[in-house]
Amino acid sequence: MTNELAAHPLTQVARVLTWGALGLLGYGAVSWVVAQPWFALRSIEVKTPVAHVTEAQIRLVAERQARGTFFTVDLEGVRNSLEKLPWVREARVERRWPDTLVVSLTEHVPLARWNDNALINQAGEVFVAAVSIQLPRLSGPEDSSAEVVAAYRRHQAALAPLGMTIDELRLSPRRAWRLRLANGMQLVLGREQDDARLARFIAVYPRLLGAQPATQGLAAAASGAAPSAPITPTTVDLRYPDGFAVRMPDGASPFKPSET
């Protein structure tokens, strides 16, 4: 009789309902306990050193978003809010028993200015922030930031043996490259073979300017003055298949008279 009663459908339903009620009661009890002020968050610790974001900014954002207790705080919401700060590239938020939120940040490291009002970091990611330090300027179509950064690194490494640094690198909508050096010289690389064209310029440039001091030095020696610095071309157009065109300031020539 007992076995028949236990196997009765109504008995099984009652058992399920009983366990369900106990589960709900347990869940409610746990929810009530974790929501009590005994588990309130009382401190925020910034684990990593920061250069651009202040700890006051981090604490303000975290405190505004850290609603609830140690158990109920929305860590994802706090993380998303921190990553909206201009200089924050990545944020990580963790709990530490019994009442602390631990914040770790990775900041953007600016490589250059990007287009009109943004910055670009070492990884080629675009972000918007205010910065007062001198930075090179990169520009290009909106989807070309990684490509432009890669070209900037290649070209800067190639120019380094000449003691030249890039002040501006531009990629036009037609995919043509042009760069301006810190000494004011502009190099027109065009749309094709930009690396090969720049390499040709680097190979020839020391000889190109090496011709200048010969005539300038004679004049300086006659007058007793120190030799003047070589005249820097204003523009070098490297789009020619077998050479390049040089524009000098005020019509000056980069060559000795016997070579022109």
TORFIZA-334963 format. One line per 5 residues: number of its first residue (from 1); their letters; for each residue x, y, z of N, C-alpha, C. Coordinates in nm, 3 decimals. Each point is the difference from the previous one (the first is absolute). Layout:
! TORFIZA-334963
NUM = A = X:Y:Z:X:Y:Z:X:Y:Z ~ ... .
This chain:
! TORFIZA-334963
1 = MTNEL = 0.083:-0.121:0.000:-0.083:0.121:0.000:0.086:0.126:0.000 ~ 0.107:-0.006:0.081:0.089:0.116:0.009:0.069:0.026:-0.133 ~ 0.042:-0.112:-0.066:0.065:0.016:-0.130:-0.094:0.055:-0.105 ~ -0.126:-0.044:0.007:-0.099:0.051:-0.095:-0.024:0.149:0.021 ~ 0.000:0.043:0.128:-0.022:0.142:0.031:0.117:0.084:-0.049 .
6 = AAHPL = 0.121:-0.052:0.017:0.119:0.074:-0.043:0.006:0.015:-0.151 ~ -0.055:-0.103:-0.069:0.004:0.003:-0.146:-0.116:0.076:-0.060 ~ -0.095:0.040:0.080:-0.117:0.071:-0.052:0.043:0.133:-0.062 ~ -0.056:0.036:-0.115:0.038:0.125:-0.068:-0.014:0.123:0.087 ~ -0.106:0.005:0.080:-0.020:0.117:0.085:0.111:0.013:0.104 .
11 = TQVAR = 0.049:-0.115:0.046:0.109:0.002:0.098:0.128:0.055:-0.062 ~ 0.024:-0.040:-0.123:0.120:0.049:-0.069:-0.009:0.150:-0.027 ~ -0.120:0.046:-0.036:-0.020:0.143:-0.021:0.023:0.076:0.129 ~ -0.053:-0.054:0.110:0.016:0.066:0.129:0.147:0.008:0.039 ~ 0.076:-0.108:-0.030:0.142:0.001:0.032:0.074:0.108:-0.079 .
16 = VLTWG = -0.034:0.009:-0.129:0.064:0.102:-0.085:-0.032:0.140:0.052 ~ -0.128:0.021:0.036:-0.040:0.131:0.050:0.070:0.032:0.132 ~ 0.016:-0.101:0.083:0.066:0.023:0.130:0.145:0.041:-0.020 ~ 0.072:-0.074:-0.086:0.139:0.033:-0.024:0.014:0.136:-0.070 ~ -0.095:0.030:-0.088:0.003:0.131:-0.065:-0.018:0.113:0.098 .
21 = ALGLL = -0.097:-0.020:0.095:-0.023:0.102:0.102:0.122:0.019:0.089 ~ 0.063:-0.113:0.036:0.120:0.009:0.083:0.113:0.072:-0.074 ~ 0.011:-0.028:-0.132:0.102:0.068:-0.079:-0.023:0.150:-0.008 ~ -0.126:0.039:-0.019:-0.032:0.142:-0.005:0.028:0.068:0.133 ~ -0.035:-0.070:0.108:0.026:0.056:0.132:0.152:0.016:0.023 .
26 = GYGAV = 0.076:-0.102:-0.043:0.144:0.009:0.016:0.059:0.113:-0.083 ~ -0.048:0.011:-0.125:0.049:0.109:-0.086:-0.033:0.136:0.060 ~ -0.123:0.013:0.050:-0.041:0.125:0.061:0.083:0.034:0.122 ~ 0.030:-0.103:0.079:0.080:0.024:0.121:0.141:0.045:-0.036 ~ 0.061:-0.067:-0.100:0.134:0.037:-0.042:0.000:0.141:-0.059 .
31 = SWVVA = -0.100:0.031:-0.082:-0.009:0.133:-0.060:-0.014:0.107:0.106 ~ -0.076:-0.029:0.101:-0.019:0.097:0.110:0.130:0.022:0.075 ~ 0.073:-0.109:0.024:0.125:0.011:0.076:0.104:0.080:-0.077 ~ 0.020:-0.031:-0.130:0.106:0.067:-0.075:-0.033:0.146:-0.027 ~ -0.127:0.038:0.013:-0.038:0.139:-0.023:0.011:0.085:0.125 .
36 = QPWFA = 0.035:-0.058:0.112:0.007:0.073:0.125:0.124:0.089:0.005 ~ -0.007:0.110:0.074:0.113:0.093:0.010:0.125:-0.062:0.063 ~ -0.012:-0.119:0.058:0.119:-0.066:0.054:0.105:-0.021:-0.109 ~ -0.046:-0.015:-0.129:0.091:-0.029:-0.111:0.018:0.121:-0.093 ~ -0.023:0.118:0.055:0.017:0.120:-0.082:0.145:0.017:-0.044 .
41 = LRSIE = 0.019:0.057:-0.120:0.135:0.033:-0.048:0.047:0.127:0.067 ~ 0.117:-0.003:0.057:0.049:0.115:0.076:0.128:0.061:-0.056 ~ 0.066:-0.067:-0.093:0.123:0.058:-0.053:0.021:-0.043:-0.145 ~ 0.073:0.086:-0.074:0.038:-0.027:-0.138:0.151:0.016:-0.009 ~ 0.066:-0.102:-0.049:0.146:0.001:-0.011:0.042:0.002:-0.146 .
46 = VKTPV = 0.084:0.097:-0.036:0.053:0.008:-0.136:0.133:-0.075:0.001 ~ 0.003:-0.112:-0.069:0.113:-0.091:0.011:0.118:0.040:-0.085 ~ -0.026:0.064:-0.115:0.108:0.032:-0.095:0.029:0.150:0.002 ~ 0.126:0.039:-0.020:0.031:0.144:-0.011:-0.059:0.058:-0.128 ~ -0.041:0.125:0.007:-0.061:0.066:-0.115:0.074:0.130:-0.029 .
51 = AHVTE = 0.007:0.034:-0.128:0.072:0.121:-0.042:-0.094:0.112:-0.040 ~ -0.112:-0.034:-0.063:-0.091:0.102:-0.054:-0.132:0.006:0.077 ~ -0.049:-0.114:0.044:-0.125:-0.003:0.076:0.035:0.018:0.148 ~ -0.073:0.086:0.070:0.027:0.019:0.141:-0.077:-0.102:0.083 ~ 0.052:-0.028:0.118:-0.070:-0.092:0.089:-0.135:0.058:0.042 .
56 = AQIRL = -0.009:0.132:0.007:-0.128:0.063:0.034:-0.105:-0.031:-0.106 ~ 0.039:0.005:-0.129:-0.094:-0.034:-0.108:-0.044:-0.146:0.012 ~ 0.095:-0.088:0.025:-0.032:-0.142:0.010:-0.097:-0.026:0.115 ~ 0.028:0.060:0.114:-0.086:-0.021:0.117:-0.140:0.057:-0.022 ~ -0.006:0.117:-0.065:-0.130:0.062:-0.025:-0.085:-0.089:-0.089 .
61 = VAERQ = 0.058:-0.049:-0.110:-0.076:-0.086:-0.092:-0.039:-0.130:0.069 ~ 0.094:-0.062:0.071:-0.027:-0.127:0.065:-0.107:0.014:0.107 ~ 0.007:0.106:0.079:-0.098:0.018:0.108:-0.140:0.024:-0.056 ~ -0.007:0.069:-0.113:-0.132:0.024:-0.060:-0.062:-0.128:-0.053 ~ 0.084:-0.091:-0.050:-0.050:-0.121:-0.062:-0.007:-0.118:0.095 .
66 = ARGTF = 0.073:0.008:0.113:0.008:-0.114:0.091:-0.122:-0.004:0.092 ~ -0.115:-0.025:-0.059:-0.123:-0.011:0.079:-0.014:-0.143:0.051 ~ -0.056:-0.013:0.119:-0.018:-0.132:0.057:0.106:-0.030:0.102 ~ 0.015:-0.128:0.030:0.094:-0.044:0.101:0.116:-0.075:-0.063 ~ 0.084:-0.056:0.084:0.115:-0.077:-0.046:-0.043:-0.110:-0.097 .
71 = FTVDL = -0.115:-0.061:0.028:-0.046:-0.113:-0.081:-0.082:0.043:-0.121 ~ -0.068:0.114:0.008:-0.095:0.037:-0.105:0.051:0.108:-0.095 ~ 0.116:0.060:0.026:0.050:0.106:-0.086:0.020:-0.052:-0.142 ~ -0.034:0.085:-0.097:0.012:-0.034:-0.142:0.142:0.032:-0.047 ~ 0.088:-0.098:0.003:0.138:0.022:-0.038:0.013:0.041:-0.147 .
76 = EGVRN = -0.081:-0.059:-0.085:0.006:0.033:-0.143:-0.040:0.144:-0.024 ~ -0.103:0.047:0.075:-0.041:0.139:-0.014:0.107:0.097:0.044 ~ 0.069:-0.032:0.109:0.110:0.086:0.047:0.112:0.001:-0.104 ~ 0.034:-0.117:-0.053:0.107:-0.009:-0.100:-0.034:0.083:-0.124 ~ -0.122:-0.013:-0.050:-0.040:0.075:-0.119:0.007:0.150:0.024 .
81 = SLEKL = -0.038:0.044:0.118:0.004:0.143:0.031:0.144:0.051:0.006 ~ 0.089:-0.078:0.056:0.140:0.040:0.007:0.062:0.008:-0.139 ~ -0.040:-0.089:-0.089:0.058:-0.001:-0.134:-0.052:0.115:-0.086 ~ -0.097:0.074:0.049:-0.046:0.119:-0.070:0.085:0.123:0.032 ~ 0.086:-0.010:0.102:0.092:0.110:0.028:0.097:0.015:-0.117 .
86 = PWVRE = 0.035:0.122:-0.039:0.075:0.022:-0.124:0.130:-0.080:-0.012 ~ 0.077:-0.012:0.105:0.132:-0.061:-0.010:0.000:-0.149:0.032 ~ -0.115:-0.056:0.036:-0.004:-0.140:0.041:-0.019:-0.089:-0.122 ~ 0.097:-0.088:-0.022:-0.011:-0.097:-0.109:-0.073:-0.126:0.047 ~ 0.031:-0.045:0.119:-0.060:-0.122:0.053:-0.008:0.010:0.151 .
91 = ARVER = -0.110:-0.051:0.057:-0.018:0.001:0.146:-0.035:-0.140:0.048 ~ 0.042:-0.028:0.121:-0.033:-0.126:0.064:-0.044:0.030:0.143 ~ -0.113:-0.059:0.039:-0.056:0.026:0.133:-0.024:-0.133:0.071 ~ 0.048:-0.010:0.122:-0.014:-0.124:0.078:-0.047:0.032:0.142 ~ -0.060:-0.098:0.063:-0.035:0.010:0.142:0.116:-0.052:0.085 .
96 = RWPDT = 0.018:0.061:0.117:0.092:-0.056:0.098:-0.067:0.004:0.137 ~ -0.014:-0.117:0.054:-0.071:-0.014:0.127:0.071:0.082:0.110 ~ -0.078:0.070:0.085:-0.147:-0.012:0.009:-0.076:0.120:-0.059 ~ 0.069:0.110:-0.039:-0.077:0.121:-0.034:0.071:0.089:-0.102 ~ 0.082:-0.059:-0.087:0.084:0.082:-0.088:-0.019:-0.036:-0.147 .
101 = LVVSL = -0.004:0.103:-0.084:0.010:-0.017:-0.144:0.142:0.034:-0.043 ~ 0.062:-0.087:-0.077:0.136:0.021:-0.048:-0.006:0.032:-0.149 ~ 0.056:0.115:-0.039:-0.005:0.048:-0.138:0.140:-0.003:-0.059 ~ 0.014:-0.062:-0.117:0.126:0.000:-0.076:-0.028:0.062:-0.136 ~ 0.085:0.093:-0.041:-0.020:0.070:-0.126:0.121:-0.014:-0.092 .
106 = TEHVP = -0.027:-0.006:-0.129:0.103:0.015:-0.103:-0.031:0.127:-0.077 ~ 0.094:0.094:-0.001:-0.024:0.126:-0.068:0.052:-0.004:-0.144 ~ -0.057:0.087:-0.082:0.052:0.019:-0.135:0.139:0.065:0.008 ~ 0.090:-0.046:-0.084:0.131:0.065:-0.016:-0.003:0.071:-0.135 ~ -0.007:0.134:-0.002:-0.017:0.070:-0.127:0.123:-0.010:-0.089 .
111 = LARWN = -0.022:-0.031:-0.125:0.107:-0.004:-0.100:0.001:0.127:-0.083 ~ -0.121:0.047:-0.037:-0.009:0.115:-0.090:-0.141:0.058:0.008 ~ -0.015:0.116:-0.057:-0.134:0.057:-0.021:-0.058:-0.066:-0.125 ~ -0.134:-0.016:0.001:-0.065:-0.067:-0.112:-0.107:0.090:-0.059 ~ 0.012:0.029:-0.128:-0.094:0.086:-0.072:-0.019:0.131:0.076 .
116 = DNALI = -0.123:0.047:0.016:-0.020:0.136:0.051:-0.002:0.010:0.152 ~ -0.062:-0.097:0.067:-0.024:0.021:0.144:0.018:-0.125:0.085 ~ 0.076:-0.096:-0.047:0.016:-0.124:0.075:0.148:-0.032:0.019 ~ 0.024:-0.104:0.077:0.134:-0.053:0.020:0.001:-0.145:-0.043 ~ 0.120:-0.053:-0.020:0.013:-0.140:-0.035:0.108:-0.060:0.090 .
121 = NQAGE = -0.025:-0.122:0.050:0.095:-0.059:0.094:0.100:-0.090:-0.071 ~ 0.086:-0.063:0.081:0.107:-0.081:-0.057:-0.054:-0.121:-0.078 ~ -0.122:-0.042:0.032:-0.060:-0.115:-0.068:-0.081:0.040:-0.122 ~ -0.004:0.130:-0.033:-0.078:0.046:-0.114:-0.146:0.023:0.032 ~ -0.036:0.006:0.128:-0.139:0.024:0.040:-0.023:0.150:0.018 .
126 = VFVAA = -0.112:0.047:-0.051:-0.034:0.142:0.005:-0.080:0.028:0.127 ~ 0.034:0.109:0.068:-0.075:0.042:0.117:0.003:0.153:0.006 ~ -0.089:0.056:0.080:-0.012:0.145:0.011:0.037:0.041:0.142 ~ 0.100:0.086:0.012:0.045:0.051:0.128:0.079:0.127:-0.025 ~ 0.021:0.078:0.106:0.078:0.123:-0.011:0.143:-0.028:0.042 .
131 = VSIQL = 0.095:0.053:-0.079:0.141:-0.019:0.030:0.076:0.124:-0.042 ~ 0.100:0.038:0.080:0.074:0.123:-0.028:0.140:-0.026:-0.056 ~ 0.046:-0.124:0.002:0.134:-0.029:-0.047:0.006:0.003:-0.152 ~ 0.120:0.021:-0.053:0.019:0.003:-0.144:-0.005:-0.142:-0.055 ~ -0.084:-0.022:-0.099:-0.014:-0.132:-0.062:-0.001:0.014:-0.151 .
136 = PRLSG = 0.050:-0.100:-0.072:-0.017:0.002:-0.146:-0.148:-0.010:-0.037 ~ -0.030:0.038:-0.120:-0.138:-0.003:-0.046:-0.016:-0.104:-0.111 ~ -0.095:-0.091:0.019:-0.033:-0.099:-0.102:-0.141:0.027:-0.047 ~ -0.025:-0.023:-0.128:-0.136:0.020:-0.051:-0.026:-0.098:-0.113 ~ -0.128:-0.033:-0.016:-0.041:-0.093:-0.104:-0.148:-0.028:0.011 .
141 = PEDSS = -0.053:-0.082:-0.091:-0.141:-0.041:0.010:-0.027:-0.066:0.135 ~ -0.124:0.003:0.044:-0.035:-0.045:0.134:0.037:-0.145:0.027 ~ 0.002:-0.084:-0.101:0.030:-0.142:0.021:0.146:-0.034:-0.023 ~ 0.087:0.100:-0.005:0.139:-0.025:-0.038:0.099:0.023:0.113 ~ -0.046:0.014:0.123:0.091:0.038:0.109:0.112:-0.101:0.019 .
146 = AEVVA = -0.031:-0.129:0.000:0.104:-0.102:0.019:0.100:0.003:-0.115 ~ -0.049:0.019:-0.122:0.088:0.006:-0.117:0.094:0.120:0.007 ~ -0.054:0.114:0.042:0.082:0.121:0.008:0.105:-0.013:0.110 ~ -0.038:-0.057:0.113:0.097:-0.020:0.108:0.112:-0.093:-0.044 ~ -0.034:-0.107:-0.070:0.103:-0.093:-0.049:0.096:0.070:-0.096 .
151 = AYRRH = -0.055:0.083:-0.090:0.085:0.073:-0.093:0.087:0.101:0.073 ~ -0.057:0.066:0.100:0.077:0.097:0.078:0.120:-0.067:0.067 ~ -0.020:-0.117:0.058:0.109:-0.071:0.066:0.109:-0.039:-0.101 ~ -0.041:-0.052:-0.115:0.098:-0.041:-0.102:0.081:0.120:-0.049 ~ -0.071:0.106:-0.036:0.067:0.115:-0.059:0.090:0.070:0.103 .
156 = QAALA = -0.046:0.008:0.125:0.082:0.064:0.102:0.128:-0.079:0.026 ~ -0.012:-0.133:0.002:0.119:-0.084:0.019:0.096:0.016:-0.118 ~ -0.053:0.013:-0.121:0.085:0.015:-0.118:0.072:0.135:-0.001 ~ -0.066:0.105:0.050:0.057:0.134:-0.001:0.095:0.026:0.116 ~ -0.007:-0.083:0.103:0.078:0.024:0.121:0.151:0.011:-0.027 .
161 = PLGMT = 0.060:-0.083:-0.088:0.144:0.015:-0.025:0.040:0.137:-0.054 ~ -0.093:0.072:-0.063:0.028:0.135:-0.048:-0.023:0.105:0.107 ~ -0.045:-0.042:0.118:-0.032:0.095:0.106:-0.128:0.076:-0.025 ~ -0.089:-0.055:-0.082:-0.125:0.067:-0.035:-0.116:-0.061:0.077 ~ -0.095:0.082:0.036:-0.122:-0.047:0.066:-0.122:0.050:-0.075 .
166 = IDELR = -0.103:-0.081:0.003:-0.124:0.034:-0.071:-0.087:0.089:0.089 ~ -0.040:0.113:-0.055:-0.090:0.091:0.071:-0.145:-0.026:-0.040 ~ -0.022:-0.041:-0.125:-0.136:-0.027:-0.048:0.005:-0.106:-0.109 ~ -0.094:-0.093:0.006:-0.016:-0.103:-0.103:-0.147:-0.004:-0.039 ~ -0.025:0.013:-0.130:-0.139:0.003:-0.048:-0.024:-0.108:-0.106 .
171 = LSPRR = -0.113:-0.065:0.013:-0.050:-0.091:-0.104:-0.128:0.060:-0.054 ~ 0.000:0.035:-0.128:-0.116:0.069:-0.058:-0.112:-0.101:-0.028 ~ -0.121:0.049:-0.025:-0.109:-0.091:-0.038:0.032:-0.083:-0.125 ~ 0.091:0.048:-0.084:0.042:-0.075:-0.119:0.117:-0.093:0.031 ~ 0.034:-0.014:0.128:0.104:-0.092:0.048:0.140:0.045:-0.042 .
176 = AWRLR = 0.022:0.130:-0.006:0.132:0.055:-0.032:0.065:0.048:0.130 ~ 0.131:-0.025:0.012:0.074:0.033:0.121:0.080:0.129:-0.018 ~ 0.000:0.080:0.106:0.083:0.121:0.004:0.044:0.020:0.145 ~ 0.125:0.034:0.020:0.046:0.025:0.136:0.079:0.129:0.008 ~ -0.004:0.059:0.117:0.078:0.122:0.028:0.094:-0.030:0.116 .
181 = LANGM = 0.125:0.035:-0.017:0.100:-0.025:0.102:0.007:0.117:0.099 ~ 0.066:-0.023:0.111:0.011:0.104:0.103:0.078:0.120:-0.050 ~ 0.087:-0.018:-0.101:0.075:0.113:-0.055:-0.078:0.077:-0.105 ~ -0.125:-0.037:-0.022:-0.086:0.071:-0.094:-0.006:-0.061:-0.139 ~ 0.088:-0.092:-0.032:0.000:-0.061:-0.134:-0.120:-0.091:-0.018 .
186 = QLVLG = -0.061:0.005:-0.118:-0.112:-0.088:-0.033:0.045:-0.104:-0.102 ~ -0.040:-0.125:0.025:0.030:-0.110:-0.092:-0.131:-0.051:-0.058 ~ -0.010:0.000:-0.131:-0.118:-0.047:-0.069:0.028:-0.142:-0.047 ~ -0.068:-0.098:0.058:0.027:-0.141:-0.031:-0.100:-0.059:-0.098 ~ -0.117:0.058:-0.011:-0.099:-0.050:-0.094:-0.072:-0.124:0.049 .
191 = REQDD = -0.064:-0.071:-0.092:-0.088:-0.112:0.035:0.068:-0.136:-0.006 ~ 0.113:-0.011:-0.066:0.062:-0.131:-0.021:0.145:0.002:0.047 ~ 0.047:-0.115:0.047:0.140:-0.021:0.033:0.055:0.109:0.092 ~ -0.076:0.037:0.101:0.044:0.108:0.088:0.128:-0.037:0.075 ~ 0.012:-0.126:0.043:0.121:-0.041:0.071:0.122:0.006:-0.092 .
196 = ARLAR = -0.014:-0.050:-0.124:0.112:0.001:-0.094:0.039:0.143:-0.037 ~ -0.097:0.086:-0.018:0.029:0.138:-0.036:0.072:0.072:0.114 ~ -0.044:-0.024:0.122:0.068:0.062:0.114:0.142:-0.053:0.014 ~ 0.019:-0.130:-0.024:0.135:-0.058:0.007:0.092:0.064:-0.103 ~ -0.051:0.029:-0.120:0.080:0.064:-0.102:0.041:0.141:0.043 .
201 = FIAVY = -0.092:0.072:0.060:0.030:0.134:0.050:0.108:-0.005:0.108 ~ -0.012:-0.095:0.093:0.096:-0.011:0.111:0.139:-0.033:-0.052 ~ 0.008:-0.083:-0.104:0.130:-0.037:-0.055:0.070:0.118:-0.068 ~ -0.078:0.088:-0.062:0.058:0.109:-0.079:0.017:0.128:0.082 ~ -0.082:0.020:0.101:-0.004:0.130:0.068:0.133:0.045:0.059 .
206 = PRLLG = 0.079:-0.088:0.065:0.129:0.048:0.053:0.091:0.057:-0.109 ~ 0.000:-0.061:-0.118:0.081:0.053:-0.110:-0.058:0.129:-0.053 ~ -0.131:0.009:0.001:-0.067:0.120:-0.049:0.039:0.122:0.082 ~ -0.007:-0.011:0.130:0.037:0.112:0.085:0.151:0.009:0.018 ~ 0.070:-0.112:-0.023:0.145:0.003:0.014:0.067:0.093:-0.099 .
211 = AQPAT = -0.070:0.032:-0.109:0.057:0.091:-0.099:-0.005:0.144:0.045 ~ -0.089:0.034:0.095:-0.020:0.140:0.035:0.118:0.063:0.076 ~ 0.052:-0.063:0.101:0.101:0.068:0.081:0.127:0.035:-0.078 ~ 0.027:-0.069:-0.112:0.123:0.029:-0.075:0.004:0.145:-0.046 ~ -0.106:0.049:-0.062:-0.004:0.138:-0.047:-0.024:0.096:0.116 .
216 = QGLAA = -0.085:-0.041:0.093:-0.029:0.087:0.113:0.123:0.017:0.088 ~ 0.077:-0.111:0.015:0.117:0.006:0.086:0.107:0.094:-0.053 ~ 0.019:0.005:-0.134:0.098:0.090:-0.058:-0.036:0.145:0.026 ~ -0.129:0.031:-0.018:-0.044:0.137:0.023:0.014:0.037:0.148 ~ -0.032:-0.095:0.086:0.008:0.028:0.143:0.146:0.019:0.043 .
221 = AASGA = 0.091:-0.081:-0.058:0.141:0.012:0.036:0.057:0.134:-0.043 ~ -0.043:0.049:-0.118:0.050:0.128:-0.050:-0.044:0.115:0.090 ~ -0.119:-0.012:0.057:-0.052:0.107:0.085:0.036:-0.018:0.146 ~ 0.055:-0.116:0.034:0.033:-0.027:0.140:-0.117:-0.047:0.083 ~ -0.113:-0.022:-0.061:-0.120:-0.043:0.074:-0.007:-0.152:0.001 .
226 = APSAP = -0.079:-0.052:0.091:-0.020:-0.145:0.008:-0.087:-0.045:-0.117 ~ 0.027:-0.118:-0.054:-0.083:-0.050:-0.111:-0.146:-0.008:0.039 ~ -0.088:0.040:-0.089:-0.143:-0.006:0.027:-0.051:-0.143:-0.014 ~ -0.112:-0.027:0.064:-0.060:-0.133:-0.008:-0.051:-0.026:-0.141 ~ -0.003:-0.126:-0.044:-0.053:-0.031:-0.132:-0.144:0.048:-0.014 .
231 = ITPTT = -0.032:0.043:-0.119:-0.138:0.045:-0.026:-0.090:-0.122:-0.014 ~ -0.109:0.001:0.073:-0.092:-0.114:-0.002:-0.103:0.017:-0.111 ~ -0.020:-0.099:-0.084:-0.106:0.010:-0.102:-0.137:0.019:0.067 ~ -0.088:0.070:-0.069:-0.135:0.016:0.053:-0.087:-0.121:-0.034 ~ 0.018:-0.055:-0.121:-0.080:-0.114:-0.044:0.085:-0.093:-0.084 .
236 = VDLRY = -0.016:-0.129:0.024:0.064:-0.102:-0.084:-0.111:-0.091:-0.050 ~ -0.020:0.000:-0.130:-0.105:-0.081:-0.063:0.063:-0.130:-0.048 ~ -0.039:-0.111:0.062:0.062:-0.129:-0.027:-0.084:-0.089:-0.091 ~ -0.095:0.056:-0.068:-0.091:-0.080:-0.082:0.056:-0.033:-0.138 ~ 0.121:0.042:-0.031:0.060:-0.027:-0.130:0.063:-0.140:0.000 .
241 = PDGFA = -0.007:-0.074:-0.110:0.051:-0.137:-0.001:0.152:-0.010:0.013 ~ 0.074:0.100:-0.050:0.147:-0.010:-0.005:0.069:0.110:0.080 ~ -0.071:0.070:0.085:0.062:0.108:0.076:-0.104:0.076:0.079 ~ 0.029:0.126:0.029:-0.097:0.082:0.071:0.026:0.146:-0.030 ~ -0.100:0.083:0.026:0.010:0.143:-0.023:0.018:0.070:0.134 .
246 = VRMPD = 0.093:0.097:0.002:0.032:0.071:0.124:-0.036:0.147:-0.018 ~ -0.074:0.054:0.094:-0.030:0.144:0.001:0.075:0.063:0.117 ~ 0.082:0.100:-0.029:0.079:0.067:0.101:-0.062:0.136:0.034 ~ 0.026:0.051:0.118:-0.056:0.130:0.036:0.068:0.113:-0.078 ~ -0.078:0.095:-0.045:0.050:0.119:-0.070:0.083:-0.035:-0.123 .
251 = GASPF = -0.031:-0.113:-0.064:0.069:-0.034:-0.123:0.142:-0.048:0.017 ~ 0.042:-0.028:0.124:0.138:-0.046:0.021:0.020:-0.137:-0.062 ~ 0.126:-0.033:-0.029:0.032:-0.130:-0.058:0.071:-0.085:0.103 ~ -0.033:-0.130:0.007:0.070:-0.087:0.093:0.136:-0.045:-0.050 ~ 0.035:0.034:-0.124:0.122:-0.050:-0.060:0.105:0.112:-0.015 .
256 = KPSET = 0.123:-0.041:-0.011:0.107:0.095:-0.030:-0.021:0.053:-0.142 ~ 0.048:0.122:-0.028:-0.022:0.055:-0.134:0.045:-0.090:-0.112 ~ 0.110:-0.074:0.020:0.048:-0.086:-0.107:-0.090:-0.118:-0.028 ~ -0.092:-0.031:0.094:-0.086:-0.116:-0.013:-0.138:0.038:-0.052 ~ -0.033:0.127:-0.009:-0.134:0.040:-0.040:-0.006:0.020:-0.150 .
